[in-house]
Amino acid sequence: MYDAVIIGAGITGTMLAKDLSRYQLKTAVLDRENDIADEATMANSAIVHTGYDPADGTLKAELNVRGARMYEQLCRDLGCKYQVNGAFIAATSPEEEAHLEILADRAKRRNIPYEWLSGDEARKEEPNLNDSVTKVLSFPTTANIYPWEVAIACAQVAVKNGTELHLNSEVTSIDKTDHGYVVHTPDHDYQTKVVINAAGVSADQICAMVSRPSFKMTPKKGEYFVIDNDVHYVKHTVFPVPSSKGKGVLAVPTVYGNTLIGPNSTYVENTVDTGSTFQGLDYVREHILRVMRTAPFNKSIRNFAGLRPSSSSSDFIIEEPEDAKNFINVASIESPGLASAPAISAYVIEHFVSHMLDLKENPDAIMTRKRPLVMAELTPEERAEKIHENPMYGRIICRCEQISEGEIVDCIHAVCGATTVKGVKKRVRPGMGRCQGGFCEPRVVEILARELNISPLEVVLDQKDSKILEEVNR
């Protein structure tokens, strides 16, 4: 019997797993994908919003402000990248300037630092800002992270503390029992006292297995351009004034020097529809020029799309349904869900789990993670020492990002280690650079096959059936 089963290994599910691993509980995390953070957490703008945007009286407002303030220490504890670059909200009309006043008022009441800039003052800091921008509301504490890095780190902490992680474990049904629930997957059944539904775009389907759903998931697709890191396009995250559709098409400098431009916002029926479209990318091209003079699309090295776990609710859904005792929905965690994730986890434990389970501290729990070795972050002397210890650290596999064979091997053998080409890419970045794996991907396949003791024909890109190589009989 498990104390808790968490459905979903995105940022919300793994954050909860990490925090629950502090206690003497038997916990399992189930996910239908082949790796951690493979859905909404993998494809978003990676921004830690400060909390000025959500409407008063919402969970979004409360948990965004609280969560954003937790992130810097959290990333320090987990050995993850955290970059404060600030945000500019750019107005181009009197009507948009009036909306900036509303955001500034919320920020003031929520003790969020902000500054006013004229269009000319803002252009001194961001020369590519459009001449039509008349006023800017600046939020200097806005930050960026790598969301999947944080989710993987959370999962590693949880697993080291005894949590079970079961990938490729799609939940097919859930039965109520006298003592809780039985969660069914194709390969195993999990008896548990508590179920936490953090299933992202499928949260309504999971809820419907035990309860009459009070919400319906309505995923929104967002499409992006990734700009080469030799282009210094923006220093801050630059937004248009937000609308009812969302925060708009923006430019985001990432923690590794690339720039993201996007997203659009399109409702989709299919919860796995993450393909880019000509229409969506054209929308991004057009709308970024509302606030920017030009955009370096000729330096785009990749397009991608992600699904936001939006729902029929305008707020986060964190609840125990009346007809499903000890079942917790943690749903509709769309923007600012990433920024809110640490606070969402704390809120779920404080308001729900602590009333359902006896939470006794685990004296052996270790809630921190040492940052994995990154050769590019070392001094020349430190690199030389590491190469002397292990020559694999001197063999560069990814020339774009300067990733060594040793780093790839490390990530394969780490807790919650990589088993796919994309899994390696998420953990140590080969294939993230200009050539997008054109040179290094065959070597990554070789290394995965060697270290996992499998045939190269068995190595997959991402999903368990996404094989890269095929044997041809002639």
FENVEN-V118231 format. One record per run of one state. SS is the DSSP state (H for helix, E for strand, - for the rest). FROM is the first residue (numbers start at 0). LEN is the number of residues. Records with the same first field share a line. If there is no record, write none. Layout:
SS: FROM-LEN  FROM-LEN
This chain:
-: 0-1  7-3  20-2  23-3  30-9  42-4  48-10  78-4  84-2  91-2  109-5  125-3  129-5  139-3  144-2  160-3  166-4  177-2  185-3  197-2  207-9  217-2  227-9  240-2  243-2  246-3  253-5  262-3  267-10  288-3  292-4  308-2  311-5  320-6  331-5  356-4  361-13  377-2  389-1  394-1  398-4  413-7  428-12  452-3  458-1  460-6  467-7
E: 1-6  22-1  26-4  46-2  82-2  86-5  114-4  128-1  134-5  142-2  163-3  170-7  179-6  188-9  216-1  219-8  236-4  242-1  245-1  249-4  258-4  265-2  291-1  299-9  310-1  316-4  326-5  360-1  395-3  402-2  459-1  466-1
H: 10-10  39-3  58-20  93-16  118-7  146-14  199-8  277-11  296-3  336-20  374-3  379-10  390-4  404-9  420-8  440-12  455-3
